Amino acid sequence: MTGLLKSLKRTAGPEPLEPSRLLAGGQVLDVTFRRHARARRLVLRLNAAGNGVLVTVPRGVSRARALEFAERSRNWIEDRLRGCGGLIHLADGAALPLRGIEHDVRHVPGRRGVVTADRDRRFIDVPGDRAHLKRRLLDFLKAEALADLTKASAKYAGLMGVKFRRIAIRDQRSRWGSCSAAGDLSYSWRLILAPAYVLDYVAAHEVAHLRHLDHSPRFWRLVLTHCPDAARARNWLRLHGQEVHRVVV
């Protein structure tokens, strides 16, 4: 019985860490800790709503140390809060980034048809019933993301001499993409909101994992050989990646 209890304890995983609160930028923020077995260091970011902090905690690091890390990062948090600029709702009149370029969302009542984007005039026209605008606009963004990511993934698969099985579009909060050992690629639809070279880099990154399931020097040589904008894209994600999570769905 003792052996069984020990086995169950091992498979149950670590106990969740109790959340906390932090004063930053004149507001009280919720601090959520998430234990991640594969994390190598403490990582902090704002949540999607911009009203809380998420801390990724590696195995063996205590809650007290993670909270201290968050408190030491107060200046960074306040800088990000100032740059958030509020939430973006999928609604008529919203200013929505599409491939890194701001577009105005326009409801077109009494007109049937598909959602269209005018890149020159920077409008996204959503026809049909206003009650369905949010859903139709989100479907459009996901379809655009799937099209761009499929094209970019196929390009890099050809260049790197690999094949993938299928592509899935999700709303991943902690990562921009992933690659399974079986050859399945998964991406965040929010990449369609970022500049095109950022989406292109994430595709290169995940396709390279089909050859190297790690971040070894060989992996990075493969990425950099075929994606010259990799450093520029990584810098954009570091500085501005949180901004695409301002879009509320």
N, C-alpha and C positions, 0 to 999 in steps of 0.2 A: 504493500500500500504506500509506504514512504517513497519508494522508487517511482510509483505512478504519479504521486503528487508533485515530485520534483520534475518529472517529464512534462506534466501539464503546465507547471509554472514556467518552464523554458519556452514552451510553444505559445503561451498566452501573450508574450511580448512584454515590453517595459510598461510600467505604470505611467499613465498620462501625467504631465506636469501641470500643476495648478496655475491658472492664468494670474496676471498681475495688472497693475496700472502704472502709468508714467505720465508726468506733467511735462509737456513740450509745446512750444509755440502758443502758450496761453490756453491750452486745452488739455483735458485729461484723456489719454489714449489707453485703450485696452491693449494689453500685451499678451499674446498667445504663443505658447512654446510648443513646438512640434519636434518630437524625437525622430531622428532619421539615422538608421543604422549605417548607411553608406556615406553620410556627410563626414567631411574631414575637418571642418572648421565651423565656427559659429557664423551664421548668415542672418542678416536682418533686412527686412523690407517692410514698406507700408502695405496694408491690405488693400483690396480693390476699391473700397469705398473711401480710402484716405482718412479713416478715423480710428485706425488701430495699427498695431505693429505685430508682425509675425517674425518669430525667431526660430530658425532651424538649429536644432541642438544635436551634436554628434553623440554617439554612445560614450558613456563614461564622464560626460560633462554635467555638472550639477545644475539644478535650477537657479541656485544662488549666483553661480558664475555667469549663467546666461542672462539673468536680470542685471547683473553688474555691467555686462557687455552692452545691454540696451541702454542703460543709464549713461555709459561713457559715449554712446552714439547720439546723444541728445542734439548736438549741433547738426549732425547729418540729417536727423529726423526733421528738425525745424526747417532746414533748407528744402527738403523734399515737400514738406507741407506747404511752403510758400509757392512752390512750383506746380502744385497740383491743379490749381485753377478750377476746382469744383468738378462735379460729376456731369457726364454727358448722357442724356436720355435719348433713346431711339424714338424721336417724335418730330412732328412737323416743325420746321424752323431750327432744328439742331445744327450746330456746326460740327461736322463729323470728319475725322481724317480718313482718307482713302488713299492707300499707297503713299502715305506721308503728306498728302496734300489736302488741305481743308476744303470740304464741300458742304454746301447748304442743303439740308433735306427739305424737299418740297412735296407736300401732299397735292395730288392732282385729282380732285373729286370728279366723279362722273365720267372717268375715262378708264377703259379696260386696257389690259396689256401687262407687260412685264416691267419690273423696276429697271430704270436705266440711269447711267451716270454720264453726264456731259463733262468731259475732262477740260475742255476749253473754257466753258463758262462756270465750271466747278459747282454743278448742281447734281443732286441725286433725286430723281423724280419717282415718286411712289404713287401709282394710280390705285383706284378702287376705294373701298369703304375705309374711312378713317380708323374705324375700330380694328382693322387688320394691318394697319401701317407698321406697327412694331414687328409683328411676326414676319411680314413680307420683307421688310428691310433687313432683318436678321438673316432670313433665308438667302437674300441676295448677297450679303457679305460673306456668308459661309460658302456659297457657290463660287464666288469670285476667289476666295482663299483656296478652295479645292482646285480650281482651274489653274491658278498661278503655281501652287505647290506641286501639282502633278507635272506640269511642264518643267519646272525647275528640277524636280527629283529625277525625271526621265533624262534631262540633259546631263546631270552629274552622274547618274548611273552609267550612261554611255561613256562619259569621259573616264570614269574610274574603273570601268570593266566589271560592274556588279549588277545584280538584279534585285528588285524588291517585289514582294507579293501583292501588297495592297496599301492604300493610304487611307487613314482615318482623320477626320477633322473634329477636334474636341475643344473644350474651353479649359485648358490646363492652366492652373494658377502658378504652379511652382517651376514649370519648365516650358520652353517654347516648342520642343519636339522630343521625340523618343524613337528608338529603333529597337525592335525585338530581335532575339537570336534567330527567329523564324523568318525574318525578312520583312516584317510589317513596320511601316512608318506611321507615326502619329504626330500631328501638328496642332498648334493652337490657331483657331480661326482668326484671332486678333492680329496675327502677322499681316493680314491684309490692310490693317490700319497703319502699319509702319512703312517707312520708305521701301521701295522695291528691292534695293540692294540688301536690306536687312533680311527680308523673306528669302532672297536668293541664298544668302549665307547660311541661314538655318537649314535650308534644304541641303546644301553642300555638307554641312556638319553631320546631319543625320544619315545621309547616304554614305558618307565616309565610314560610318560605324558598321556598315554592311561588310566592310573589309577589316576594320580594326575595332573591336568592341571595347575600346579603352580610350584614354587620352594620352597615349604614348607619343614620343617624338615622331614615329612613323605615321600616326594618325594625323598630327598637325602638318607634317610635310605634305600629305595627300590633300588636305583641305587647302593649304596655302598655294599649292601648285595649280589648283584649278579655280580657286576663288580669290582673286586679287583684292577684293573689297572686304576680306574677312576681318582684318584689324579695325577698319572703319566701322563695320557693322557691329562688332563686339563692343566698341566704344559707345555706339548709339544705344545699344541695349542696356549697357551699364548706366548711362546717364538718363535715358528717356524711356526705358522699357516699361516702367510703372505707369506711364501716361496712358497707354492703351487700355489699361484696366480701369480707367475713369469711365469708360463706356458701360452703362448699366443695361443688362438684358433681363 
